[in-house]
Amino acid sequence: MMENREYLNNLFDIYKDLLTTIEQETFMDYYEEDLSLTEIAENRHISKASVSKTLKQVTTKLIDYETKLKIFENNSLKNTEDISFKLPNITFNYRVGCLIKKDAYILLEENTDNNYYSFIGGRVKLGETSEDAIIREFFEETGLETSIVKCLGLVENFFTSRYTNGSCHEILILYELKFNHQEDYEKDSIINKEASKTSKFKWILTENITEYNFKPSILANYLNHKEIFHLINKDK
């Protein structure tokens, strides 16, 4: 199971020599010594904002290095299988997705190849909890840190793949997440860090969700649902 802190520490061990001395020391103070932003600022006689800026720079650099070099991805530490298997006539996936709210808006993933919108997420790995999986997936795709707000529900999803035209059976667990850093809510756009993907992330007005090709469409009616839901969706 992998937390954001654990993932960043792994990347830091690999790429720390590519960082400046200040970046290395700030990272170690925050992630290894567990000092607060205020404590680091006081120790270094700088502003709390400067510490936060440095940490975000380090995070961006580490993610960018890994995106380009993929040393950690190819390392045995991450050589864990997704919970997914194929039979001659159907594919099974165990996935997680997330909802992040900003006032009247929600953050969605736009798949530009197939012209549809969905929750940001991905497959769960063997030995990984669904909570750890969605935190990891969102971090890998955006480089932004989040925390679990609550579990929203579960969807048994049956549909035809837009990529293979084959049948799919998917178990999808959805969570509401929140950004750990308030300034991340102010971003007009959030960049997909995964070079292999062509999708984009966009803030969509919740009340206009039916104007978009949102999948699974059944979830459009549950964006503000108060109780945990269990849905069965069958798309033709």
Backbone as CSV, one residue per row, in Angstrom:
resi,resn,N_x,N_y,N_z,CA_x,CA_y,CA_z,C_x,C_y,C_z
1,MET,0.848,-1.189,0.000,0.000,0.000,0.000,0.882,1.236,0.000
2,MET,0.462,2.255,-0.728,1.316,3.392,-0.930,0.603,4.694,-0.617
3,GLU,1.175,5.469,0.271,0.641,6.776,0.591,1.407,7.809,-0.232
4,ASN,0.905,9.032,-0.317,1.607,10.113,-1.002,3.008,10.297,-0.450
5,ARG,3.117,10.348,0.875,4.416,10.563,1.525,5.388,9.449,1.169
6,GLU,4.885,8.234,1.192,5.723,7.080,0.864,6.200,7.147,-0.585
7,TYR,5.288,7.501,-1.471,5.615,7.594,-2.895,6.666,8.675,-3.145
8,LEU,6.479,9.848,-2.528,7.432,10.939,-2.694,8.797,10.581,-2.116
9,ASN,8.803,9.907,-0.980,10.079,9.502,-0.395,10.829,8.543,-1.305
10,ASN,10.086,7.655,-1.967,10.723,6.742,-2.925,11.325,7.508,-4.094
11,LEU,10.581,8.484,-4.613,11.100,9.300,-5.714,12.291,10.129,-5.259
12,PHE,12.224,10.653,-4.036,13.316,11.470,-3.503,14.603,10.655,-3.403
13,ASP,14.494,9.411,-2.943,15.676,8.554,-2.838,16.348,8.357,-4.196
14,ILE,15.541,8.345,-5.249,16.074,8.120,-6.597,16.629,9.402,-7.217
15,TYR,15.903,10.506,-7.049,16.219,11.724,-7.808,16.776,12.881,-6.974
16,LYS,17.093,12.642,-5.701,17.499,13.753,-4.828,18.746,14.485,-5.322
17,ASP,19.646,13.767,-6.007,20.867,14.420,-6.492,20.588,15.425,-7.605
18,LEU,19.383,15.397,-8.150,19.005,16.350,-9.193,18.356,17.610,-8.605
19,LEU,18.217,17.635,-7.281,17.624,18.784,-6.599,18.714,19.670,-6.011
20,THR,18.374,20.925,-5.748,19.325,21.821,-5.095,19.446,21.452,-3.616
21,THR,20.473,21.970,-2.965,20.669,21.692,-1.539,19.487,22.177,-0.718
22,ILE,18.994,23.367,-1.012,17.835,23.919,-0.291,16.612,23.043,-0.480
23,GLU,16.395,22.571,-1.706,15.249,21.705,-1.984,15.366,20.393,-1.224
24,GLN,16.564,19.813,-1.189,16.770,18.566,-0.459,16.491,18.749,1.026
25,GLU,17.061,19.806,1.605,16.914,20.031,3.047,15.465,20.319,3.423
26,THR,14.776,21.095,2.594,13.371,21.417,2.872,12.514,20.169,2.790
27,PHE,12.763,19.349,1.782,12.019,18.101,1.636,12.219,17.212,2.853
28,MET,13.474,17.036,3.282,13.771,16.153,4.413,13.163,16.684,5.710
29,ASP,13.195,18.009,5.895,12.592,18.598,7.097,11.102,18.284,7.168
30,TYR,10.431,18.392,6.016,8.971,18.229,5.998,8.547,16.762,5.961
31,TYR,9.159,15.976,5.079,8.698,14.607,4.869,9.389,13.571,5.747
32,GLU,10.631,13.844,6.156,11.347,12.859,6.962,11.383,13.249,8.443
33,GLU,11.624,14.545,8.732,11.651,14.996,10.119,10.259,15.352,10.627
34,ASP,9.295,15.428,9.707,7.893,15.712,10.047,7.710,17.073,10.713
35,LEU,8.505,18.054,10.279,8.345,19.414,10.777,7.209,20.104,10.029
36,SER,6.522,20.999,10.683,5.458,21.755,10.036,6.051,22.862,9.176
37,LEU,5.230,23.458,8.318,5.695,24.576,7.500,6.152,25.724,8.382
38,THR,5.427,25.958,9.457,5.786,27.045,10.385,7.137,26.781,11.039
39,GLU,7.358,25.550,11.476,8.638,25.207,12.126,9.805,25.357,11.162
40,ILE,9.624,24.913,9.928,10.695,25.045,8.936,10.979,26.513,8.660
41,ALA,9.916,27.300,8.519,10.069,28.736,8.253,10.822,29.425,9.382
42,GLU,10.481,29.097,10.619,11.154,29.712,11.758,12.618,29.297,11.841
43,ASN,12.891,28.029,11.578,14.277,27.545,11.626,15.148,28.190,10.558
44,ARG,14.543,28.495,9.419,15.322,29.037,8.292,15.193,30.560,8.160
45,HIS,14.354,31.132,9.025,14.143,32.584,9.007,13.620,33.072,7.654
46,ILE,12.651,32.304,7.161,11.993,32.678,5.907,10.485,32.598,6.124
47,SER,9.717,32.985,5.122,8.263,32.968,5.263,7.719,31.552,5.061
48,LYS,6.556,31.316,5.645,5.870,30.045,5.475,5.519,29.823,4.007
49,ALA,5.191,30.921,3.305,4.859,30.833,1.881,6.057,30.356,1.061
50,SER,7.254,30.782,1.462,8.468,30.365,0.751,8.713,28.870,0.919
51,VAL,8.456,28.374,2.126,8.613,26.938,2.375,7.631,26.143,1.524
52,SER,6.371,26.592,1.520,5.340,25.917,0.728,5.708,25.920,-0.755
53,LYS,6.205,27.031,-1.238,6.590,27.138,-2.652,7.708,26.157,-2.987
54,THR,8.701,26.063,-2.103,9.818,25.151,-2.336,9.344,23.703,-2.367
55,LEU,8.464,23.349,-1.434,7.945,21.975,-1.394,7.177,21.627,-2.666
56,LYS,6.399,22.570,-3.166,5.645,22.320,-4.397,6.597,22.206,-5.590
57,GLN,7.672,22.995,-5.581,8.673,22.898,-6.650,9.334,21.518,-6.641
58,VAL,9.663,21.035,-5.439,10.299,19.727,-5.316,9.354,18.632,-5.806
59,THR,8.090,18.712,-5.387,7.101,17.717,-5.808,6.985,17.686,-7.329
60,THR,6.888,18.867,-7.940,6.782,18.961,-9.395,8.007,18.360,-10.074
61,LYS,9.186,18.668,-9.558,10.418,18.145,-10.142,10.474,16.621,-10.049
62,LEU,10.148,16.084,-8.875,10.203,14.635,-8.689,9.241,13.916,-9.620
63,ILE,8.025,14.458,-9.743,7.038,13.852,-10.639,7.499,13.952,-12.093
64,ASP,8.048,15.094,-12.471,8.524,15.281,-13.843,9.685,14.336,-14.169
65,TYR,10.629,14.190,-13.217,11.749,13.273,-13.433,11.239,11.843,-13.633
66,GLU,10.278,11.440,-12.782,9.747,10.081,-12.874,8.958,9.879,-14.169
67,THR,8.209,10.916,-14.592,7.448,10.833,-15.837,8.380,10.604,-17.025
68,LYS,9.533,11.263,-17.009,10.475,11.160,-18.122,11.359,9.919,-18.030
69,LEU,11.844,9.603,-16.823,12.837,8.540,-16.667,12.235,7.198,-16.248
70,LYS,11.122,7.238,-15.524,10.393,6.021,-15.122,11.266,5.009,-14.374
71,ILE,12.211,5.501,-13.577,13.065,4.592,-12.807,12.254,3.862,-11.745
72,PHE,11.419,4.613,-11.031,10.617,3.995,-9.982,9.577,3.043,-10.556
73,GLU,8.970,3.447,-11.673,7.957,2.590,-12.301,8.535,1.245,-12.678
74,ASN,9.788,1.255,-13.110,10.423,0.017,-13.530,11.086,-0.732,-12.372
75,ASN,11.036,-0.115,-11.200,11.622,-0.723,-10.008,10.659,-1.752,-9.428
76,SER,11.176,-2.737,-8.787,10.327,-3.795,-8.219,9.383,-3.288,-7.148
77,LEU,9.695,-2.109,-6.558,8.797,-1.559,-5.548,7.415,-1.282,-6.114
78,LYS,7.361,-1.022,-7.419,6.065,-0.714,-8.015,5.594,-1.809,-8.965
79,ASN,6.279,-2.916,-8.920,5.945,-4.019,-9.822,4.802,-4.850,-9.226
80,THR,3.671,-4.206,-9.057,2.498,-4.841,-8.487,1.391,-4.879,-9.524
81,GLU,0.707,-5.993,-9.610,-0.292,-6.170,-10.649,-1.592,-5.430,-10.334
82,ASP,-2.165,-4.808,-11.372,-3.509,-4.261,-11.247,-4.499,-5.416,-11.090
83,ILE,-5.605,-5.149,-10.395,-6.646,-6.171,-10.268,-7.509,-6.097,-11.527
84,SER,-7.097,-6.859,-12.504,-7.747,-6.862,-13.814,-7.412,-8.168,-14.511
85,PHE,-8.392,-8.773,-15.175,-8.104,-9.974,-15.946,-9.044,-10.048,-17.146
86,LYS,-8.588,-10.784,-18.140,-9.350,-10.902,-19.383,-9.711,-12.355,-19.651
87,LEU,-10.939,-12.554,-20.075,-11.400,-13.838,-20.608,-11.711,-13.622,-22.086
88,PRO,-11.950,-14.675,-22.824,-12.181,-14.493,-24.264,-13.291,-13.510,-24.608
89,ASN,-14.323,-13.420,-23.745,-15.467,-12.591,-24.118,-15.747,-11.426,-23.163
90,ILE,-14.871,-11.231,-22.160,-15.141,-10.153,-21.209,-13.870,-9.795,-20.428
91,THR,-13.778,-8.535,-19.995,-12.660,-8.054,-19.176,-13.204,-7.570,-17.837
92,PHE,-12.519,-7.949,-16.740,-12.910,-7.478,-15.413,-11.890,-6.481,-14.885
93,ASN,-12.372,-5.378,-14.294,-11.515,-4.379,-13.671,-12.053,-4.002,-12.297
94,TYR,-11.158,-3.809,-11.353,-11.501,-3.251,-10.045,-10.900,-1.852,-10.001
95,ARG,-11.764,-0.831,-9.994,-11.304,0.540,-10.143,-11.813,1.435,-9.018
96,VAL,-11.173,2.596,-8.914,-11.615,3.639,-7.992,-11.722,4.952,-8.759
97,GLY,-12.599,5.832,-8.289,-12.752,7.155,-8.891,-12.960,8.175,-7.789
98,CYS,-12.802,9.452,-8.123,-12.931,10.477,-7.086,-13.723,11.680,-7.565
99,LEU,-14.350,12.321,-6.602,-15.091,13.563,-6.816,-14.441,14.634,-5.959
100,ILE,-14.032,15.737,-6.580,-13.517,16.893,-5.849,-14.412,18.081,-6.164
101,LYS,-14.884,18.754,-5.135,-15.813,19.861,-5.296,-15.124,21.204,-5.056
102,LYS,-15.569,22.203,-5.803,-15.131,23.594,-5.589,-16.351,24.482,-5.803
103,ASP,-16.976,24.877,-4.712,-18.217,25.650,-4.792,-19.246,24.865,-5.613
104,ALA,-19.707,25.429,-6.724,-20.726,24.754,-7.537,-20.108,23.882,-8.631
105,TYR,-18.786,23.677,-8.575,-18.087,22.951,-9.629,-17.544,21.618,-9.114
106,ILE,-17.337,20.689,-10.045,-16.664,19.432,-9.745,-15.551,19.223,-10.776
107,LEU,-14.518,18.494,-10.364,-13.377,18.241,-11.245,-13.572,16.907,-11.952
108,LEU,-13.549,16.945,-13.294,-13.734,15.736,-14.088,-12.582,15.547,-15.066
109,GLU,-12.458,14.328,-15.551,-11.465,13.995,-16.568,-12.143,13.958,-17.935
110,GLU,-11.606,14.698,-18.870,-12.129,14.693,-20.242,-11.240,13.805,-21.110
111,ASN,-11.805,12.735,-21.624,-11.082,11.862,-22.529,-11.249,12.413,-23.938
112,THR,-10.193,13.032,-24.455,-10.286,13.718,-25.739,-10.298,12.762,-26.927
113,ASP,-9.823,11.527,-26.735,-9.833,10.548,-27.830,-11.237,10.031,-28.123
114,ASN,-12.014,9.837,-27.050,-13.340,9.237,-27.213,-14.480,10.166,-26.820
115,ASN,-14.135,11.415,-26.520,-15.146,12.449,-26.302,-16.148,12.098,-25.199
116,TYR,-15.616,11.819,-24.000,-16.504,11.622,-22.854,-15.814,12.108,-21.581
117,TYR,-16.612,12.320,-20.544,-16.113,12.785,-19.252,-16.345,11.698,-18.204
118,SER,-15.461,11.645,-17.202,-15.615,10.669,-16.131,-14.884,11.171,-14.887
119,PHE,-15.065,10.447,-13.772,-14.302,10.757,-12.576,-12.845,10.364,-12.780
120,ILE,-11.931,11.117,-12.192,-10.513,10.785,-12.232,-10.269,9.549,-11.365
121,GLY,-9.478,8.613,-11.858,-9.205,7.413,-11.075,-8.418,6.389,-11.858
122,GLY,-8.486,5.144,-11.411,-7.743,4.083,-12.085,-7.936,2.763,-11.376
123,ARG,-7.124,1.774,-11.746,-7.254,0.435,-11.190,-6.601,0.323,-9.808
124,VAL,-7.206,-0.509,-8.979,-6.631,-0.859,-7.685,-5.611,-1.975,-7.904
125,LYS,-4.542,-1.968,-7.104,-3.517,-2.999,-7.219,-3.708,-4.074,-6.155
126,LEU,-3.176,-5.256,-6.431,-3.233,-6.352,-5.468,-2.583,-5.928,-4.152
127,GLY,-3.272,-6.175,-3.037,-2.735,-5.821,-1.730,-2.948,-4.379,-1.347
128,GLU,-3.673,-3.621,-2.152,-3.876,-2.189,-1.923,-5.334,-1.929,-1.555
129,THR,-5.572,-1.049,-0.577,-6.949,-0.684,-0.251,-7.466,0.306,-1.296
130,SER,-8.777,0.390,-1.396,-9.361,1.333,-2.364,-9.028,2.776,-1.989
131,GLU,-8.932,3.084,-0.687,-8.572,4.438,-0.251,-7.154,4.784,-0.680
132,ASP,-6.208,3.872,-0.442,-4.825,4.108,-0.870,-4.749,4.252,-2.387
133,ALA,-5.550,3.459,-3.094,-5.508,3.454,-4.559,-5.934,4.801,-5.136
134,ILE,-7.024,5.390,-4.629,-7.491,6.643,-5.226,-6.547,7.796,-4.893
135,ILE,-5.962,7.798,-3.688,-4.969,8.816,-3.346,-3.760,8.701,-4.265
136,ARG,-3.304,7.460,-4.469,-2.146,7.231,-5.344,-2.448,7.616,-6.775
137,GLU,-3.598,7.155,-7.304,-3.949,7.430,-8.695,-4.032,8.933,-8.958
138,PHE,-4.704,9.657,-8.064,-4.849,11.095,-8.282,-3.489,11.789,-8.227
139,PHE,-2.653,11.351,-7.298,-1.330,11.956,-7.170,-0.462,11.673,-8.390
140,GLU,-0.501,10.437,-8.881,0.299,10.076,-10.050,-0.142,10.859,-11.281
141,GLU,-1.429,11.144,-11.394,-1.941,11.823,-12.583,-1.797,13.343,-12.511
142,THR,-1.787,13.900,-11.300,-1.784,15.366,-11.173,-0.597,15.933,-10.405
143,GLY,0.059,15.104,-9.571,1.124,15.608,-8.715,0.602,16.401,-7.528
144,LEU,-0.704,16.335,-7.268,-1.326,17.102,-6.191,-1.745,16.170,-5.051
145,GLU,-1.564,16.655,-3.817,-1.868,15.851,-2.643,-3.317,16.037,-2.220
146,THR,-3.952,14.929,-1.861,-5.360,14.951,-1.443,-5.565,14.083,-0.209
147,SER,-6.742,14.236,0.393,-7.149,13.403,1.519,-8.578,12.920,1.281
148,ILE,-8.909,11.807,1.907,-10.255,11.249,1.806,-11.233,12.088,2.627
149,VAL,-12.361,12.470,2.022,-13.450,13.100,2.756,-14.430,12.024,3.209
150,LYS,-14.886,11.211,2.254,-15.794,10.123,2.578,-15.933,9.206,1.365
151,CYS,-16.439,8.009,1.621,-16.796,7.088,0.536,-18.178,7.481,0.030
152,LEU,-18.310,7.607,-1.284,-19.598,7.994,-1.872,-20.460,6.786,-2.204
153,GLY,-19.844,5.730,-2.705,-20.637,4.567,-3.056,-19.907,3.604,-3.975
154,LEU,-20.648,2.622,-4.439,-20.098,1.553,-5.275,-20.994,1.363,-6.489
155,VAL,-20.351,1.137,-7.632,-21.087,0.901,-8.875,-20.630,-0.422,-9.485
156,GLU,-21.582,-1.286,-9.760,-21.325,-2.476,-10.572,-21.599,-2.043,-12.010
157,ASN,-20.552,-1.928,-12.783,-20.649,-1.285,-14.085,-20.427,-2.295,-15.216
158,PHE,-21.395,-2.404,-16.101,-21.302,-3.298,-17.259,-21.398,-2.444,-18.527
159,PHE,-20.395,-2.523,-19.386,-20.385,-1.648,-20.559,-19.497,-2.238,-21.652
160,THR,-19.529,-1.606,-22.807,-18.682,-2.004,-23.937,-17.504,-1.046,-24.038
161,SER,-16.304,-1.575,-24.064,-15.101,-0.749,-24.118,-15.043,0.053,-25.411
162,ARG,-14.720,1.332,-25.275,-14.562,2.186,-26.454,-13.244,1.920,-27.174
163,TYR,-12.342,1.211,-26.506,-11.034,0.937,-27.087,-10.988,-0.409,-27.802
164,THR,-11.573,-1.438,-27.188,-11.505,-2.790,-27.754,-12.832,-3.263,-28.334
165,ASN,-13.915,-2.532,-28.015,-15.271,-2.911,-28.417,-15.706,-4.224,-27.758
166,GLY,-14.979,-4.605,-26.691,-15.327,-5.820,-25.965,-16.133,-5.512,-24.714
167,SER,-16.756,-6.536,-24.134,-17.565,-6.368,-22.933,-16.684,-6.191,-21.702
168,CYS,-17.135,-5.337,-20.784,-16.390,-5.076,-19.553,-17.310,-5.197,-18.340
169,HIS,-16.782,-5.781,-17.290,-17.448,-5.861,-15.991,-16.519,-5.156,-15.012
170,GLU,-17.015,-4.097,-14.382,-16.171,-3.251,-13.544,-16.814,-3.033,-12.181
171,ILE,-16.010,-3.169,-11.140,-16.410,-2.748,-9.801,-15.738,-1.400,-9.550
172,LEU,-16.539,-0.364,-9.351,-16.029,0.997,-9.201,-16.438,1.548,-7.839
173,ILE,-15.441,1.873,-7.002,-15.693,2.506,-5.707,-15.336,3.977,-5.818
174,LEU,-16.251,4.832,-5.387,-16.071,6.277,-5.530,-15.862,6.945,-4.179
175,TYR,-14.945,7.922,-4.173,-14.650,8.688,-2.968,-14.737,10.183,-3.264
176,GLU,-15.112,10.938,-2.247,-14.932,12.389,-2.320,-13.576,12.700,-1.711
177,LEU,-12.765,13.477,-2.434,-11.452,13.894,-1.964,-11.428,15.407,-1.753
178,LYS,-10.441,15.870,-1.023,-10.190,17.301,-0.889,-8.698,17.544,-1.056
179,PHE,-8.341,18.705,-1.596,-6.936,19.056,-1.747,-6.325,19.346,-0.383
180,ASN,-5.071,18.933,-0.195,-4.373,19.226,1.051,-3.902,20.670,1.108
181,HIS,-3.733,21.280,-0.065,-3.260,22.665,-0.129,-4.341,23.532,-0.766
182,GLN,-4.793,24.538,-0.042,-5.908,25.370,-0.469,-5.666,26.011,-1.829
183,GLU,-4.420,26.364,-2.118,-4.123,27.049,-3.375,-4.404,26.181,-4.605
184,ASP,-4.477,24.865,-4.421,-4.760,23.990,-5.561,-6.183,24.178,-6.082
185,TYR,-7.078,24.666,-5.219,-8.451,24.942,-5.662,-8.508,26.149,-6.601
186,GLU,-7.475,26.981,-6.561,-7.474,28.193,-7.371,-6.969,27.969,-8.788
187,LYS,-6.478,26.776,-9.074,-5.948,26.494,-10.411,-7.095,26.435,-11.424
188,ASP,-6.964,27.193,-12.501,-7.973,27.156,-13.568,-7.936,25.831,-14.318
189,SER,-6.749,25.278,-14.430,-6.605,23.998,-15.107,-5.592,23.149,-14.349
190,ILE,-5.792,21.848,-14.388,-4.897,20.905,-13.729,-4.343,19.972,-14.792
191,ILE,-3.042,19.880,-14.861,-2.366,19.168,-15.939,-2.251,17.681,-15.633
192,ASN,-2.500,16.857,-16.637,-2.303,15.420,-16.514,-0.811,15.123,-16.651
193,LYS,-0.230,14.549,-15.595,1.209,14.290,-15.562,1.607,13.016,-16.295
194,GLU,0.637,12.178,-16.612,0.949,10.913,-17.261,1.053,11.110,-18.769
195,ALA,2.267,10.974,-19.260,2.530,11.272,-20.668,1.772,10.364,-21.629
196,SER,1.425,9.164,-21.173,0.751,8.211,-22.059,-0.723,8.535,-22.259
197,LYS,-1.263,9.464,-21.469,-2.686,9.777,-21.554,-2.919,11.086,-22.307
198,THR,-4.035,11.133,-23.031,-4.390,12.346,-23.766,-5.525,13.098,-23.082
199,SER,-5.952,12.624,-21.933,-7.083,13.253,-21.249,-6.682,14.548,-20.553
200,LYS,-7.697,15.371,-20.272,-7.511,16.639,-19.583,-8.428,16.688,-18.366
201,PHE,-8.088,17.540,-17.406,-8.916,17.706,-16.225,-9.573,19.081,-16.257
202,LYS,-10.880,19.118,-15.998,-11.616,20.379,-16.094,-12.596,20.536,-14.934
203,TRP,-12.782,21.796,-14.509,-13.829,22.117,-13.548,-15.138,22.316,-14.316
204,ILE,-16.147,21.530,-13.973,-17.439,21.553,-14.657,-18.518,21.994,-13.672
205,LEU,-19.398,22.889,-14.111,-20.513,23.309,-13.276,-21.433,22.105,-13.052
206,THR,-21.657,21.776,-11.786,-22.388,20.545,-11.450,-23.769,20.494,-12.091
207,GLU,-24.473,21.601,-12.095,-25.840,21.594,-12.618,-25.890,21.394,-14.125
208,ASN,-24.740,21.526,-14.792,-24.697,21.342,-16.246,-24.162,19.967,-16.658
209,ILE,-24.046,19.050,-15.700,-23.412,17.763,-15.977,-24.106,17.000,-17.101
210,THR,-25.422,17.157,-17.242,-26.147,16.409,-18.272,-25.842,16.921,-19.684
211,GLU,-25.189,18.069,-19.780,-24.807,18.606,-21.091,-23.547,17.940,-21.634
212,TYR,-22.894,17.165,-20.785,-21.653,16.499,-21.177,-21.901,15.001,-21.328
213,ASN,-21.051,14.355,-22.115,-21.136,12.908,-22.281,-20.432,12.263,-21.097
214,PHE,-21.121,12.229,-19.968,-20.552,11.787,-18.695,-20.801,10.292,-18.489
215,LYS,-19.728,9.566,-18.116,-19.815,8.114,-17.931,-19.274,7.705,-16.565
216,PRO,-19.911,6.745,-15.878,-21.233,6.192,-16.174,-22.325,7.244,-15.950
217,SER,-23.231,7.366,-16.883,-24.247,8.414,-16.837,-25.146,8.325,-15.612
218,ILE,-25.318,7.123,-15.076,-26.171,6.932,-13.914,-25.696,7.748,-12.714
219,LEU,-24.389,8.064,-12.663,-23.831,8.787,-11.516,-24.195,10.269,-11.496
220,ALA,-24.682,10.786,-12.613,-25.043,12.201,-12.675,-26.110,12.558,-11.650
221,ASN,-26.921,11.597,-11.265,-27.995,11.847,-10.298,-27.554,11.647,-8.852
222,TYR,-26.282,11.298,-8.653,-25.816,10.979,-7.298,-24.640,11.864,-6.855
223,LEU,-24.414,12.981,-7.542,-23.268,13.827,-7.224,-23.397,14.495,-5.859
224,ASN,-24.634,14.726,-5.419,-24.857,15.358,-4.116,-25.643,14.456,-3.172
225,HIS,-25.542,13.152,-3.427,-26.288,12.183,-2.616,-25.720,12.160,-1.197
226,LYS,-26.568,12.128,-0.202,-26.132,12.215,1.191,-25.686,10.872,1.760
227,GLU,-26.232,9.777,1.260,-25.925,8.458,1.800,-25.080,7.659,0.809
228,ILE,-24.347,6.688,1.332,-23.560,5.801,0.469,-24.509,5.009,-0.438
229,PHE,-24.195,4.969,-1.726,-25.070,4.303,-2.681,-24.436,3.032,-3.253
230,HIS,-25.293,2.137,-3.714,-24.879,0.941,-4.425,-25.702,0.882,-5.698
231,LEU,-25.029,1.034,-6.848,-25.738,1.104,-8.117,-25.295,-0.030,-9.040
232,ILE,-26.208,-0.448,-9.912,-25.886,-1.393,-10.974,-26.170,-0.706,-12.289
233,ASN,-25.152,-0.542,-13.095,-25.270,0.188,-14.350,-24.980,-0.737,-15.520
234,LYS,-25.889,-0.746,-16.494,-25.707,-1.557,-17.685,-25.853,-0.671,-18.914
235,ASP,-24.716,-0.296,-19.481,-24.696,0.503,-20.711,-24.624,-0.426,-21.906
236,LYS,-25.428,-0.129,-22.890,-25.410,-0.958,-24.107,-24.270,-0.535,-24.995
